[in-house]
Amino acid sequence: LADWQLDKPPGVDSTGHLIFETVNSLLQHWPNTRMRNGHNIVPGTIPPGTLLYRGTWSPNLPRGPGWTATDPEHSILFCRTLVEKDGCWHLTLMSTRPLKVVYFDGSSAAKAPFATMDSQDIIAWGVVQPSWSLAERDRIEDLCKWGRQYSVDGFVRMEMDFEIMLCNFTSGVGLVSSLNLAGPFMPSRSSPRSSRMFEAMYAGSWHNHYPGETRIQLDLSGLVSFYDTELVPSLVSARSGQERWDHRLLNISREDVARVRARLREVLTRPTGQSSGVDWLAVSRVVVDRYSERLEFVRYLLDSVDTDDNDWNSITGYAIKTQVQLRNMLVPYIPVNITPPSINLKIKGMGAGVLNWARPTYRFCATTHTGGLKDDVMTPSEKVLLSAIRETTREICRVVTKMWGSGVLAGVDHTMGTVNVQDVETIQNLMKMWKKDIVELMAWLDWNTWVKCRPACNPEEICYLTTWPVGFPVPPPPPFPHKARYVLPLPSQLVQCKTSVSVGPPRIELADDWERPQPRCIRRVDPYE
């Protein structure tokens, strides 16, 4: 049990919990809107019979690569016309065979120079190009050129909803319908709070949480993570001291870029079936389902009481309630022969050694989900996933066991025969320590399941995170080299504002939280303000 010390947290540069949370967030709109700078590239498949949508000014399919949406509310934004009386064209397509795709997580279709497109730049051009965020035509053509050698049909990205960048409209998809609609005239400028823009964002919210966008099936045995410190060691120092919001790939080394591209080549050329067969998403979801609400409830109990309260009955009552919840999480891992030392130790300044008796519970808890998995038949990606789950569950179990054990020693555990509280000061110190532990654990995990509107929104509202492009600065068109072509956001994606913004035209009204989106309720019916 020497390796199971309850006073040893993970290292400051550990990333297993980040891999765990980003994997649990794949293809979910809410977490990828909140943490928009993607760090995963994952192969996947779009099954036959999947509908895709394209809004345009022409009834014809593109001769080369082009963009499609997974929901018509999204594609209808791009249904535009050059001549007002002609209307616009909305095309519906269907996949006729499995489409091989590559998914970039985060808000990877947000055309902003703030790291949303870093992973695409590395694949398309071998280097991050922050000033090329509007070079969409070059991006799609160069990505498709790269993917052609691996028979990739398209790329999955996300902005207000999910989109598929198809490389070839004559292979793997068929035209279901081509409708001439009364679309908006191109030169018009409408508010992003208009019904059409809102409905596109609302459609994206259908995929907010697990299981997310289900029409795309990911192969996690081929996941490539930029949080993998063995694959991408150069980013460890680049992230040092940064908050997760600010993590990006800008300072990745050439050697690491080469390793990432080599790993993707291996993933995309590997024969089908050469993996362990473990359902990694199911394993990780079990962990989230088991602990998410329970940890949140413990935090609620501890926030419900004043830890400086001298009312013995009140503070002891909350301590006992909290201890019950801590024990509930550990019941399957507490051996019958576990024996704590004498109770009622002074909690303040208590040495970690007094909890050595609880180490077996810590170990059983931390190893239960992955202890039986053998990595000799796993792909490199699966070994990364295994390590991430182990690191995450280990820290959850370390903190919860430490909190539970401290409660036992403080005399607030019914089942251990220790409900024999001495004084208010002991319980006050216990509650303060518990609160510090739970706050730090939940901040370290940073699970998106805890990001919600409080109180809940009323029926005429939805819970919303500031979503690109509404409220974001728009970069000025840069001096692209040679053939680069940029694509400006739609007129309907911009807000006219009397206040100038220094980042460049067009002028827009910035959301207060565009850099670090916070949940809030917004109206879902007119008036949207």
N, C-alpha and C positions, 0 to 999 in steps of 0.2 A: 504493500500500500504506500510505499515511499513516493510514488509518482502522483499520488492523489491528495495533495496538500490543499487545504481549503483557503489558504492565504496567498495563493499564487494565481493571479489573473493572467489572461493572455498578454503577449507582448504588444507594445504600442504600434508596431508595424504589421501585426497580424491582419489578414484579409479574409479568413475563412467565413466570418459572419457577413462580410460584404458579398462574397460569392453566393452564400446561402440566400440572402435576401433578394439579390438581383435575379437569381434563378427562380425563386418563388414569385417574382414579379413579371416574368416573361409573358408577353402578349396581353398584359393587363394595362389598361389605359391610365388608371389612377396613379399607380406608383411610377410609371414612366413619364407622366406629366410632372410629377413632383420632383423626381430626380432625373432630369432630362438628358444628362450626359451619359450616353450608353457605354457599357464596358463588356458586352458580350456579343459574339457573333455565333449564330447557331444554324446548322442546316435543318431543312424541313421539307415538308411535302404539302401541296394543296391537292386534295383528292378530286377525282373526276366528279362532275356534276355540281361544282362550286360556281356560283354566279359572281361575276365581276362587272364593274360599271365604269363607264367612261363618258364624261361630259366634254363637248367640243363644239366647234363651229362647222364641222364637216361630217357628212354621213359615212365617210370612208374610214377604214381602219388604217392606222399608221403603217408606213412601209418599213419603219425601223422600230427601235425601242420606244416605249411610251408608258404613261401612267394610268393605272386603274385603281378603283376604290373597292372596298369590300362591302360598303353600304351606299345605296343610291343617294341618301341625304348628303353624303360627302361629295360624290361625283357631280351632283347637280350644281354645286358651286362653280364648277368649271364649264358648265353648259352656257356658252357665250356666243354672241353673234356679232359679225362685223357690220351688218346692216339691220337696223332695228326691225323692219317688217319681215325679215326672213326667218326669225326665230333661231333656236339653237338645236343641236343634235345630242341626244342622250342614247348611248349604245349599251346594250346588255350582252355580255359574253358568258360562256360557260366552258369550264375546263373539260376537255374530252379525254384526258389521260392524267395520271399523276404528274403534277408540275414540281420540278425540283427547284427549291428556292433557298435563299440565304437570308436570315433575319438579323437585322441590326436593332438591338434594343435601345431604350431611351426614346426621347422625342426626335428620332433620327431623320424625320422629314421636316423638322423646323429649320427654316432657312435663315439661320442666325450665326454670327461668328463667335458663339459662346460655347463651343465644344460639342454641340449636338451631332456634328457630322465627322468628328475625328476618326472614328473607326472606318467609315466609308472612304475617307481620304487615304488612309493607310492602304486599303485594298486597291483602290483605283489608281493612286498616284505614288504610293510608297512613302508618303510624308504628309503630315497634317498641314493643311492650307487654310488657315482661318479666314483669309480675305476672299476665298473662293466660294463662300457659302451660297451665292446665287448662281453659280456655274452649273445649273442643273442639267442642261443638255450635255455638256461634257461629262458630267458625273455619271449619268445613266449610260452613255455610250461606252465610257471607259470601264465601268463596272461590268457591263455586258460583254465587252471584249475580253476582260479577265475571266469571266465566268464561262465563256464559250468552251474553253479547254476542259472544263469539268462538266459540261452538259447542263449548266445552270439555266433555268428558264426565266428566273426573275429574282427580285429582291424585295423583302418585306420591310416597310418602314412605318412610322407613326407620326402624325401631327395632331389635328383635332379628332382624327379617326385613323384607321389603318389603311394603308395603300399597298399595292403591288406594282413594282416597276417591271413590266413585262419586256423581255428582250426581243420577242418575235411574236407578232399577232397572227402569224400563219401556221404556227406549230403549237399544238396542245390546247388551243382554245377555238371555239366556234362562235359565230355571231348569232345571238338569239333574237334580238330586235334592234331596230334603229329608228328612234322616234324623234320627229321634228316638234320641239316644244317651244312654248312662248318664253324664251329665255331673256335674261337682262341684256340690254345693249351695252357693249364693252366699255365705252367711255364713262358710264355712270359710276358714281361713287356713293355707296350706301353704307349705312352704319353696320358694324359687325354685330350689333345687338339686334339687328333685324331678324325676322323669323327664319330666313333661309340659313344664315350663318349659325343661329342658335340651334337649329335642328341638326346641322352637321355635328356640332359639338355634343348635342344630346345623344345622337347615334353613337358617338364615341364612348359616351358614358355607359352604354349597354355592356361594354367590355371592361368596365372599371376594375372589377375584382375577379378573383379566381372563379371559374376557369379561364376567364378572359376571352380572347378571340379564338373560338374553337374550330374555325374553318381552316386553320393552319396547324399542321401537326409537326411538332419539333422533335428532333432526335438529340436528346441531351447527351448521348454517348459521344457526340461530336462537338459538344460545346467548346468554344474557345473564349477564355476570359482574360481580359487585361488586368484583372486582379490576381491572376495566377503569378505569384512572385518567382517561381522557377522559370516560367516561360518568358515573363516580362520583368526582369529584376530592375531595369533602369527606372521604372516608375515608382519604386519604393521611396527613394529619396525625393522624387518630384512631389509626392503626396504628403511628405512629412510635415506635420503641423497644420495641414489643411482640413477644413470641414468637408464632409462628403459632398456637399453641394458643389464644391470647387474642383473636385477630381476631374482630370481630363488626360488626354494622351499626348499633349503637345510636346513634351520633352522625352518622348520615347526614343531610344537609340536605334541606329540603323541595324545593329545586330539583332535587337529584339523584333524589329519589323520583319526581318528575314525569317526569324523563328516562327512568328505568328503566321506568315504566309506559307511557310513550309508545313506547319501544323494543319492549316486549312486545306492544303493540297492533299495531305494524308487523309484528312476527314472526308473530303469530297470524292476521293478515289477509292476509299475502302469498300470492299464488297459488303453487300447487305448481310446482316446477321452476325457480324464479327464484333460482338460486344457481350457483356455479361448477362444481358436480359433484365437487369434490375430496373424497376420503374422508379427512377430517381425523383421524379416530381411527387409521386405518391409517398415515398419515404419522407421527403422534406415537408410535405403537407401534413403528415401525421404529427410532426413536431410542432408545426404552427398551430394546428387544431388543438393539440394537447395543452399548449402553454399560453397561447395568445390571450384568451379571455381571462384565464386564471391570473396571470401576471397583472393584467389591467385591473382586475378586481382587488387584488392585494394593494395596488397603488391607490385605488379608490378608498379602501378602508383606512389606509395610512393618511390620506389627505383629509379624511373626515374628522380627524381628532387633532386637537392642539397638543403637541408633544410636551408643552410646558404646563399643561393643565395639572393642577394639584388635586383634582377630584379623583380620589383613588378608585371609586367604583367605575367612573366613566372611562378612564384611561386603561384600567385593567380589563374592562369589558371588551374594548376594541383590541387589546393585545391578544386576548383569548380567541376572539373571532378571526384575527389575522393568522394566529398559530394554526387554527383548524384548516384554513385554506392552504397554508404551507405544507402541512402534513398530508392533505388530500393529494397534492402533487407527487408526494414521495411514498405513499402507501405501498405500491408494488415493489419498493426497493428497500424496505426496512426489515432486516432479518429479526427473527424472534429472539435471538440471543444478544442483540445489541444492548449495551448497558452504559448509560451515561454515568459520570462521576457524581459527586454530591451536588445538590441543586443550590439555587439562590446565590450563585457567584456574582460578584460585582461585574456588571456588563461593561462598564466604562473602563477602557484600558485592558480588557480581557485578552490574554495571550491566545494565539491561534492553537497552541498545543492542547488546550482544554477541549477542543472539538475533535481530537484524533479518533475518538470512539465512533464518530459519525462518518468516517472515511469509507467504510464498506457501502453505505447508502449512496454516497457520492459516486463511487465507482459503478455500482449496479445501475444507477440512474443514467449516467453518462454513456454507458456502453450498450444499453439495451437495444437501441435502434440499429446499431452498426457492428456490434461485436461479432456477429456470425458471418459477416461479409468478407470474402477473400478476394484480394485484389490481383491474384495471379491471372485471372481471365478478363480483367478490365482494360478498357482503352485508357490512354493517358487522360482524356477528359473525365472519364468515370473516376479515376483515382483522385482528381481534383475535387470532384463532387463529394466523394467519400470523406476526404479530409475536411471539407467545408462543413459537412453535417456533423462530423465528430467534434470539430472545434466549437461549433455553435452549441451543441447539446452539452458538451463538457462545461462551458461557462454558465449555461442556464442551471445545470445541476449543481455546480459549485456554489453559486450564489444562493439558490433555494435551500440547499442542504445547510449552508452556513447560517442562514436566517432561522431555519427550523431548529437546528441544534442550539442556537443561542436562546431561542424561546424555551426549549426544554430546560436549559440551565437556569433561566430566569424564573422558572416555576409557573409557566402558563400553559402547560401541555397536559390535558386531561388523561390521555391514553398512556402517558409515561409515568403517571402517578406523581406529577410534579406541580400540581396546582396548589402552591403554597407560597404565594407572593409575600415578600418581606415588607417592601416599602415603595412609595411612589417614585422615588428617584431611580430605583432599579428599572422600573417599567418605562419611565421617561427616557432613560438612556437606551433601553432596548428599542423603543419606537423610533428614536432618532437614528439609530444605526440601521434599523430596517429600512427606513425611508431613504436614507443615503444609498443603501445597497440596491433597492428596487429602481430608483431613479437612474442610477448609473448603468444597471443592467439593461433597462429598456432603452436608454439612449444609445448604448453600444449595439444592441440588436437593431434598433431603428426600423421596426416592422411597419409596413404600410397599413396593416390592419388597425393600427392605433390612430391613424390620421383620419379624422372625421369631423363633421360639423357638430358642435356642442353648443346649445341643444340641437336636436334634429330639426331639419327643415320642415316647413308646413307643406301641405299638398300642392300649393301653387309655386313651389320652389324646388330647386335641386341643389345638392351640395356640389361645390365647384372649386377647382383649382385653376388659377390663372393659366390659360392655355394659349400657346403660340397659335396664331400671330397676334391675337387681341391683347393690346397693352404692352407689346414688346417693341424695343427700338428696331428700326429697319436699317440695315447697313447700306451705305452708298455703293453704287456699282464700282468695283475696283478696276484698275487697269490690268485686265486679264492678258496673259501671254497668248500668242499665236491665235489658235482657233476658238478660244473659250467663248461660250455664249451664256449669258446669265438670264435668269427668269425672275422677274419682279413678282412680288406677291399680288394676288388679285386686288382690284380696287375695293372689293367688299371686305378685304382683310385689313383695311386701314381705317383709322379714326382721324378725322380732321380735328385739328386742335389749334388754338390761337397762340399757344405757348411753343416756342421753338425748342427743338431738341438737338443737341450738338452732334449726335451720331450720324446725322446726314438725312437727306430727303428720302421719302416724303415725311412731313411733320406728323407726329403722332402723339397721342396721349398715353403716357406710360402708366401701367398699373403699379401701385405702391409695392407689391410683392412679386414682381415679375422675376426677380433674381432668386427668391426663396418662397415659392408659392405656399400659401396657407389656406386651409379649407374655409369656405364661407358659403352662405346660402344666397342664391340669385334667383330671380323670378324666371319661370319657364313659360309665362304667357305675357302678352302685350298689356301694359307697357313694360319693357325689359329693364328700364332704368330703376 
